Amino acid sequence: MVESLASEIAANLFEEKSKDISYWCQLHLRLRERRLERLRLRAHYYWRYFWLVLTPNERDHSLLAINGSFSFLYYLLRPFRLASNLGIPQVKKLARKLIGHSQ
C-alpha cells in the first residue's frame, strides 16, 4: 500500500495539469492508517466545505449593498443566491459527487 501511494504521489508531483480538490481529499484519506484519523480528516473537510459554501463572496456583495451592522444579512442571502444560480439538478449532482467521493 505504501509503495503504491508513493509511486502515485511521485507520478503526480510535477504534473502540469492540476488535480481537483476531490483528488487531494481522497489522497489524504488514503494516507491515514487509522479509522479515527480518517473520520477526523473527513469531518475537517466537511466543515471547511460547509464554511466555504456559506461565506459570502464578491458576487453576494455586488448583488446588494449592505453596510454596517446589517452585513450579517449576506450570510442569509447567500444560500438563496446559490440555489437560484445552481438550480435543483445541479445541487443533486453536487451532492452525489460529494457523497460518492467520501466513501
Backbone hydrogen bonds, N-H to C=O, Kabsch-Sander energy under -0.5 kcal/mol:
donor,donor_aa,acceptor,acceptor_aa,energy
5,L,1,M,-2.3
6,A,2,V,-2.7
7,S,3,E,-2.5
8,E,4,S,-2.0
9,I,5,L,-2.6
10,A,6,A,-2.5
11,A,7,S,-2.2
12,N,8,E,-1.8
13,L,9,I,-1.2
14,F,10,A,-0.5
15,E,12,N,-0.8
18,S,16,E,-0.5
23,Y,20,D,-1.1
24,W,20,D,-1.3
25,C,21,I,-2.3
26,Q,22,S,-2.3
27,L,23,Y,-2.4
28,H,24,W,-2.6
29,L,25,C,-2.2
30,R,26,Q,-2.2
31,L,27,L,-1.6
32,R,28,H,-0.7
32,R,29,L,-0.7
38,R,34,R,-2.0
39,L,35,R,-2.4
40,R,36,L,-2.5
41,L,37,E,-2.4
42,R,38,R,-2.7
43,A,39,L,-2.4
44,H,40,R,-2.3
45,Y,41,L,-2.5
46,Y,42,R,-2.5
47,W,43,A,-2.4
48,R,44,H,-2.4
49,Y,45,Y,-2.8
50,F,46,Y,-2.6
51,W,47,W,-2.2
52,L,48,R,-2.5
53,V,49,Y,-2.5
54,L,50,F,-1.9
55,T,51,W,-1.8
61,H,57,N,-1.9
62,S,58,E,-2.4
63,L,59,R,-1.5
64,L,60,D,-1.2
66,I,64,L,-0.9
70,F,67,N,-1.4
71,S,68,G,-1.7
73,L,70,F,-2.0
74,Y,71,S,-1.7
75,Y,72,F,-1.2
76,L,72,F,-0.7
77,L,73,L,-2.2
78,R,74,Y,-2.2
80,F,76,L,-0.6
81,R,77,L,-2.1
82,L,78,R,-2.8
83,A,79,P,-2.4
84,S,80,F,-2.1
85,N,81,R,-2.1
86,L,82,L,-3.0
87,G,83,A,-2.2
90,Q,86,L,-0.6
91,V,87,G,-1.6
92,K,88,I,-2.3
93,K,89,P,-2.2
94,L,90,Q,-2.5
95,A,91,V,-2.5
96,R,92,K,-2.5
97,K,93,K,-2.1
98,L,94,L,-2.5
99,I,95,A,-2.6
100,G,96,R,-2.7
101,H,97,K,-2.0
102,S,98,L,-0.9
103,Q,99,I,-0.5
103,Q,100,G,-0.7
